[in-house]
């Protein structure tokens, strides 16, 4: 019991220490980022309505998956560009984010060799996604190409 209290106390202390080192500007940036992500998420849930791979509609399980990661976007407009995002369930978002999956220009799901041994554990999914709700197809396809070339851990033609 004392060990559990010590661990919790250490975690709280580490959190407070980290927070105290963040500048006011960084805190404002974090708040702005969160607001932007929330607005984008609401938009994508309104337009895409479900995970593009599984069809899951439960909002608690859906994530905005940036094709070009937030931190690597050159501008706020790129970060908030719906064409730079996919609505995926949490598991598939993590796989996409870490380059374990990507999509071809036609929307076909591609797997990294780093995940092929785990495919049977991932559950069922669509092997092809629809681009029906894309605003600017050329922009979207350019983002997907960037993901294949810079994030995907496999062969990306």
N, C-alpha and C positions, 0 to 999 in steps of 0.2 A: 504494500500500500504506500509506504514512504517513497519507494522507488518511483511509483506512478506519479506521485505528487511532485517529486523532483524533476521528472521528465517534463511534465506539464509546465512547471515553473521555468525550466530551461527554455522550452519552446516559446513561452510568453516573453521571456527576457530577450531572446534572440529576435523576436518580432519587434519588440519595442526598440531595440538597438538599431535594427535595420531601418525602421521608420524614422528614427531621429537623424539618420544620415541623409535622408532624401531632402533635397532643396525644395523650396516653395514652388519654383518653376517646374520641377519634375513632378511634384504632386498635382499641379494644375494640368500637366500633360497627361498624367494617368487618368484623371477625372475626365478630361476631354476625350481621351481614347475610349474610355468605357461608355461615354454617352454616344459617341459615334458608332461604336460596335452595337449598342442596343438599338439604335435607329436602323442600322443596316440589317440587323437580325429581324426586326419587325417587318421590314420591307420584304426580305426574302421569304419569311414565313407566309406573308400575304400573297406573294406571287408564286413561289415554288410549292408551298404548302406541305411538303413532305421530303424526307430523305430521298435524294435522287437514286440511290442504290437499293434501299430496302423498302421504301414506301412508308416507313414509320412516320406518323403524324404527331406523336406526342411531343409537344414543345419542349418539355424538360429533357428530352433525349436528342434534340436537334442542335447542331452547331453551325455557325457560319465558318466555312472553311475557305480561307483566302488562297487563291491559286498562287499568286505572288505574295509571300508572307508580308504581313503588316509592317514589320520592321524594315523590310527591303523595298517598300514602296517609296517612290521619290516625292510623293505629294499626298496631301490629305484627300484630294479628289480621287487619286488612284486607290487609296486605302478604302474609301467609301464607294467605290465603283462596283455596282452589283455584277458587272461582267467579269470582275476579278474574284468572284465568289461562287461557291457551290453550297447548297444546303445539304448537310450530311449528318447522319447519326454520329454520336460521340465516338464509337469504335472506328467507323470509316473516316471520320475527320482526323483522328490520330494517325491512321495508316496513310492518309493522303498527305498530312502535314509532315510526316517523317519520310516521305518518298517511297513508301512501300507499295503504293498504288498510284496510278495516274490514268489519264484518258487520252486516247488518240484524237486527232482532229475530227474524226467522225463520231466521237463519243464512246468508243469502245473501251471498256475497262482493261487496264494492263497491270499485271502484277510484277513486282520485283522478285528476283530469285531469292531475296532475303526472307520472303514470307511464304514461298510455295509449300514448305513443309507444314504450314499452319492453316492452309486454305480450308481444310475440312472442318476446322474449329470456328471459322468466321461466321458461319450461318449462310443462309441463302441471300442472294442479291441479284439485281439486274446486271447483266453483263454489258449493257449499252444504256447510256443516258440520253435523254431528250434535251435539245437546246431550244425548246418552244418558248421559254420566257426570257430569252437573251435579248437585250436591248441593242447592242452593237456586236454582231457576230464576229466581225474581223478583230475587234478588240478582245473579245472573249477567247477566240482561237489563238491570238498572240499570247495571251496570258497562259493558256494551256501549253503552248509550245515552250514558253519560258519554264514552266513547271517541269516538263519532261526533260529539258536540258540542264536544269539547275538543281532540282530537288529529287527527282525520281532516281532511285537506286537500281536502275536496270538499263537495258538497251532501249533507247528512245529514238526511233527514226524521225 
